[in-house]
Structures are given as structure tokens and as C-alpha cells.
């Protein structure tokens, strides 16, 4: 039996034992009778929290596809409960780059190309958020060659919302440019448009963003729904710019009127 499978069986057995121990443990009630002890956190959740460290990272680093799926299940549970420890983030980084930044080859053949694993890890990194997750996702969006993984990374970048010096929107635009030239995918373009819309308010120079949205709107490789979405975003951006310009003109006019009145 492989070591990785022993790890899974061992951890599963530990979970069962923990559950039996919890069922057998009793406490004395005020009236003298006994009852099962209860706590705000169930034994199962406590066990999962104990699993959020070295074991999950070991499963993520395993060569076995099934072990990576198990790691993802534990990681999803951890992230949902707000656990974003260094081990959890390291495991997500490992899985997000599986087959891209981390490669295992046998006789020259890539053995760990698991796009579905990378996709789910990218979505979980979006829930973790923060600068580190942003950097990992930005690299994945640019380097990955699977549209569904790129789309997940781009969606998460939009959810995180960090765009210092326009680096995130520039990376998204570059990723879509490469995809548009080599293998245009409507599903990815749709996520690009959604993230651009979310990040527009944090973008200093919108030229790159607007150029890419315009190209999506005019590219017949994308389906009509995606092209329409692109046109709608462009119209909204134009309307927002008009409102901003109107506010600036009103402010200038008010200042000018005030100066005249003072004179």
C-alpha cells in the first residue's frame, strides 16, 4: 500500500475514533444524572481543524490525484471557517500551480496536469483574499494554458479587488489577449469582463482595459451574449466618465460664480 493511501486511511481512522470517544464521554448534570457532553464546536469540526496543517499540505504535495481531491475538500472546509493559516495557503498555492509551476514528469511526459484541481484551488484563493493570493492568481492567469483555470483565476482577482498601479487589470488584459489570439473562449472572456467591471473603480489608466473590452465586443469568435456584455460595460464606463466630467464642470462653474460674487 502506498504511503499516501496509508495517510488517508490513518486520518480516517482517527476521525472515527474521535467520534466514538465523543459519544462515550459523559458529564454529570445538576440533578445527578449523566448525559452526553456537548460543545459549540463538534468533534468532526475540531478534527478538521487539526487537519488544517501538515497533513493537508502533504496530501496536496502527493503525486496521487485522489489525495489532491481529499486535500481540496479539507481546504474548502477550512477556508469556509475562516482558517487561512500559512499551511492552508501553501497547500492552495501548490494545487493552483499543479502541472504548471510544479511539474512531475515520467519519460518526458507530464504526469500531474490536473486543470480541475487548479481551477478549484484558484476559486478558494479568491475566498482567502489578500496580497499573496492576488500575486499567485495573477501568475496563474498569465502562465496557465487552460481557459477554465485562467477564468477561475481572473474571477478570483476581481473578487479580491486589489489593483495597485493597475497591475491586476494589466495582467488580466494580457491573459485574455493571449487566449484571444491562440484559443478564444467565451467563458473566459465573460469572466474577464466581470472582473474589469469590478476593478474599474480601482483603475487609474483605463486604456488597456477599454481596448480589451472593445476587442471582445467586436470579435465574432465570442458568442453574442459575451459581445453584448462587453458593449454594455463600455456604455456604462462612458456614462460614468460623463457624470464625472459633469461634476467637475459644475464644481468649476460654482467656484467661478463664487469668485465673481466675492468681487
N, C-alpha and C positions, 0 to 999 in steps of 0.2 A: 504494500500500500504506500502510495506516495506521501511524502511529508505534508504537502498541502492538504490532502484529504484527511490526514490524521488531525491536523489543526481544526478543521471544520467539525469532525466527529467529537473531538475533545471539548470544543467550546459548546457544542450542542448538548453534550452530556452534562457539562457544568450547569447549563441553563435548567435542565430537567431537575438536577439535584437541588438547585436553589429553589425551584418551585415547590418541591416536596418538603424541603425544610421549612418554607414559609407556611405551608398548610398545617404542618405538625406543631409549629410553635404556638403556645397558648399564653394568655395573660389572665390575671385574676381580676374579675370585675368587682365593683364595690359591694355587691351582695354576696360575694364569696364564690360565685360560680365562675367557671372558666369560659373563655371564648377565643376565637382566632384573632391574633394581633393584626391591626390594620395601620397603614401609614399613608401619607399623602402620595408617595411615590410607590408604585407597585414593584414587586420583586423583579418582574420582567424588565421594567424600565431601568431599575438600578443595575441589572445585569448588562443591559445595552450600554449604559453609561460607562461601566467598567470596560466594555469592549471598544471604547472610542479611541484607544491609543495604539499601542504597538501591534496588537493582533490585527486590527483593521489595516494598518499600513503594510503589514506582512502579507495579508490577503491581496491587497491592491498590487503589490510588487510580484506576486506569484505569476508563473507562466500559464497557469490554468485559467481558461475563460470563465469557468463556473465560479472559481474563487473571486474573480473580479466582480461578478454579479452579486455575490454574497457581500462583498465589501461595499458595493453601491447601496445595498439595502440598509446596512448598518449606518452608512454615511447619511443617507436620506433621513433616517430616524434621528440622528444626532443633530443635523442642521435644523430640522423642524423644531427641535427642543432648544435651539439656541446655542448648541455646543459648536464653537468654531475654534477649537484648540489647534495648536501647531500640527499635531499629528493628523487631525481631520483635514486640514488644509493641504498638508503634504500628500496625503492619500488622494485627494481630489486632483492635485497637480499631476500626480503620477498617472491617474486614469484619464485625465483630459489630454495628455500627450502620448497616450498608449499607441505605439506604432508610428508616431511622428517624431517627437522629441526623444522618446525612448524606444529603441528598436531591438528586437530579438530575431536573429537570422539563423537559418539552418540550411547549409549548402547554397547560400546566397539568396534563399527565399525568406521573405518577411513573414514571421510566424505570429506576430501579435498585432495585426491590423484589425482593430475592433471599433469601427465607426460608431456603433450604437453605444458602446461603453463611453467613448469620448463625448458623444452628444449629451448623455445624461450627466456626466461629470461637469460639463460646461454649464448646464442649467442649474446645477447645485451651487457652482461657484457664483452664479448670479445672485443666489439667495444669501450666500455668505457676504458678498459685497466687499467694499474696501479697495485700497490701492493695490494690494498684492493680487487679488482676484482680477482686478482690471488689467493688470500687466500680463497675467497668464492668458486671459481671454483674448487680449489684443494680439498676442503672439500666435495663438491658435487660429484666430480668424485669418491671419495673414499666411500662416505656414501650412494649414491643413489643405488637403486636396478633395475633401468630401463636402459637397454643398450643405448636407444636412448638419454636419458638425459646425461648419462655418456659420450657418444660420443660427444654431443654438448659441454659439459664442457671441454673435452680433446681438441677438436678443438680450442676452445677459448684460452686455456692455450698455445697452440702452436702459436696462433696469437699474444698473448701478449708478449711471448718470455722471460719472467723473469724466471731465473733458478738458483738462488743463492744457493750455496752449493749443487747443484743437487737435491733440494727438489722437484721441479716440475716433473722432469723425474722419480724420485723415486716414487712419488705419482701416476703418470700415469702407471708405471710398476706394482705397487701394484693393482691398479684398474683393469687392464687387466688380471692380474693373478687370481684375484677373479672371474672375469667374465669368464675366460677361464676354470676354474675348475667347476663352477656352471652352466653357461649358455653361452657357446661360441657363439659370434655374429660377423659375418664377417664385418658388418657395423661399429661396434665399433673398431675392430682390425684395420680396414682401417684408421680410424681417429688417432689411436694410432701411427701407422707407419708414417703418415703425420706429426704429432706433434714431434715425435722423430727426424725426418729428419730436421725440423725447429730448434729444440733445440740442435742438435748435436754440433754445434759450441760453445754453451754456457755450455757444459757439461764437467766437469773436469774428472770424472771417468765414462767411458762409459760401464763398465762391465755389470751393471744391465740392461741398455738399450739394449746392444748387446745380452744378454741372452734372453730377452723377444722377441726381433725380431727373433732370431733363433728358438725359440719355436713356434712362429706364422708360420714361414716358413715350419716347419716340422709337423704341426698339421692339419690332414685331416678334422677336423671339420670346418675349414675355406675353403672358395671357392678358386679355382685355381688362380683367379686374385689377391686375397689378399696374397696368399703364394708367388706368383711371385713378387709382390711388395716388400715383405719382403726380398726376395733374392737380388733384385736389390739394395735395401738400404744397405744391408750388403756388397755387392760388391763395392758400392761407398765409404762406410766407409773404406774398406780395401785399396782402391785406394788412398784415401785421406791420410791415415796413411803412405802408401808407399811413397807418394810425400813428406810428412813432413820428413820422415826418410832420404830420398834422399837429401833434402835441408840441413839437419843437417850434413850429411856426407860430402857434398860439402863444407859447411862452415868450417868444421874441417880440410878438406884437404887444403883449401885455407889458413887457419891460419897456418897450418904446413909448407906449401910452403913458406909463408911469413917469418916464423921464420928461415927456412933454408937459404933463400936468405940473410936475415939480418946477419946471421952468416958468 
